[in-house]
Amino acid sequence: MFRRGISVFIVLPKSTMTFKQIGLAVGIISGSLLGLFLKWIQGLTGIKVYVLLLNVDFIPLFASTLPEWLEFSFHLLISCGLGLVFVYLMEKLKVSERGAWLLSLLLTFPTVFLYFPLSYLAVQDAPGLFDVKAITFWTIGHLLYGLSLPPLYYFFAKSNPK
């Protein structure tokens, strides 16, 4: 005999999220996806694109080795900043769904070029400045990041009663 659990009948109240909360959620999730993708690629290929993503050893204050979780937290802070800018522009400019894709790619495009200064400044072992495979994986990862922004935004914004 089939029994329904009591949880089927519980209705949770909907809460509203501010644009800041949506931006932070979008930033954390998209940044985590980028990090996981580059870590996976590094594990498969040995090309240190994940190391490059987290690298802050060229900043004198962080010259000593930091734990991975702290380096990843710095990466997520940057991603949250981009998430906040994306959500702010989406709502302020009332960007269409089609325009959301263009906006996300425009905001993400400059991050592809961060490969070069990060690779050049790296103290620890990182991909070479002109490593075509590393640049390709870096670019694909950041393209995936950009493509994750609109669906994440719409997921949180549409489940958010006004």
C-alpha positions in Angstrom: 0.0 0.0 0.0 1.3 3.5 -0.9 1.5 6.0 1.9 2.0 9.7 1.3 4.3 11.4 3.7 3.1 14.4 5.6 5.7 16.6 3.8 3.6 16.4 0.7 1.0 18.6 2.4 3.3 21.2 3.9 3.2 24.5 2.0 6.2 26.8 2.6 5.6 30.5 2.3 7.4 32.2 -0.6 10.0 34.7 0.4 11.2 37.5 -1.8 14.9 37.9 -2.6 16.5 41.3 -3.1 18.5 42.0 -6.3 21.6 41.7 -4.1 20.6 38.2 -2.9 19.9 37.1 -6.4 23.2 38.5 -7.6 25.1 36.8 -4.9 23.3 33.5 -5.6 24.0 33.8 -9.3 27.6 34.6 -8.6 28.2 31.8 -6.2 26.6 29.1 -8.4 28.2 30.3 -11.7 31.6 30.7 -10.0 31.3 27.3 -8.5 30.4 25.8 -11.9 33.5 27.5 -13.4 35.7 26.3 -10.6 34.4 22.7 -10.8 34.8 22.7 -14.6 38.4 23.9 -14.5 39.3 21.5 -11.7 37.8 18.6 -13.7 39.8 19.7 -16.8 42.9 19.9 -14.7 42.3 16.4 -13.3 41.7 15.0 -16.8 44.6 16.7 -18.6 47.1 17.8 -16.0 46.9 21.3 -17.4 46.9 23.6 -14.4 44.0 25.9 -15.4 42.3 25.4 -11.9 45.6 26.4 -10.2 45.6 29.5 -12.5 42.0 30.4 -11.6 42.8 30.4 -7.9 46.2 31.9 -8.1 46.9 34.9 -5.9 50.6 34.2 -5.1 51.8 37.2 -7.0 50.2 39.6 -4.5 52.8 40.2 -1.8 50.3 39.8 1.0 49.4 36.3 -0.2 52.9 35.2 -1.3 52.8 32.2 1.1 50.7 29.2 0.1 47.0 29.7 1.1 44.5 26.9 1.6 42.5 26.0 -1.5 39.2 26.9 0.2 40.5 30.5 0.8 41.8 30.9 -2.7 38.4 29.6 -4.0 36.6 32.1 -1.7 38.6 34.9 -3.4 37.4 33.5 -6.8 33.8 33.5 -5.6 34.1 37.1 -4.4 35.0 38.2 -7.9 32.2 36.0 -9.3 29.7 37.5 -6.9 30.8 41.0 -8.0 30.0 40.0 -11.6 26.7 38.4 -10.6 25.7 41.6 -8.8 26.6 43.7 -11.8 24.7 41.3 -14.2 21.5 41.3 -12.0 21.7 45.1 -11.5 22.0 45.7 -15.2 19.2 43.2 -16.0 16.8 44.9 -13.7 17.9 48.5 -14.2 17.9 48.4 -18.0 15.0 45.9 -18.2 17.0 43.7 -20.5 15.0 41.2 -22.6 15.6 37.5 -22.4 17.5 37.6 -25.7 19.5 40.6 -24.5 20.4 38.7 -21.3 22.6 36.4 -23.3 24.4 39.2 -24.9 24.9 41.1 -21.6 26.3 38.0 -19.9 28.8 37.4 -22.7 29.8 41.1 -22.8 30.4 41.0 -19.0 32.3 37.7 -19.2 34.4 38.4 -22.3 37.1 40.4 -20.5 37.6 37.5 -18.0 39.0 35.4 -20.9 41.9 37.8 -21.2 42.7 37.6 -17.5 44.5 34.4 -18.5 47.5 36.3 -19.8 48.3 38.5 -16.8 47.5 35.7 -14.4 49.8 33.3 -16.3 52.6 35.9 -16.6 52.5 37.0 -12.9 52.1 33.5 -11.4 54.9 32.5 -9.1 53.8 28.9 -8.7 53.6 26.4 -11.5 50.9 27.6 -13.9 50.2 27.1 -17.6 52.5 29.0 -20.0 51.6 32.4 -21.4 50.9 30.9 -24.9 49.8 27.4 -24.0 47.0 26.9 -26.6 45.3 24.1 -24.8 45.2 25.9 -21.5 43.9 29.1 -23.2 41.2 27.0 -24.9 40.1 25.3 -21.7 40.2 28.7 -19.9 38.1 30.2 -22.6 35.5 27.4 -22.7 35.2 27.6 -18.9 34.6 31.3 -18.9 32.1 30.9 -21.8 30.2 28.3 -19.7 30.3 30.8 -16.9 28.8 33.5 -19.1 26.2 31.1 -20.4 25.1 30.1 -16.9 24.3 33.7 -15.8 20.9 34.1 -17.7 19.3 30.8 -16.6 20.4 31.3 -13.0 19.1 34.8 -13.0 15.7 33.7 -14.4 15.5 30.8 -12.0 15.8 33.1 -9.0 13.9 36.1 -10.5 10.9 34.1 -11.7 10.6 32.1 -8.5 10.7 35.5 -6.7 7.2 37.0 -6.2 7.2 40.7 -6.7 
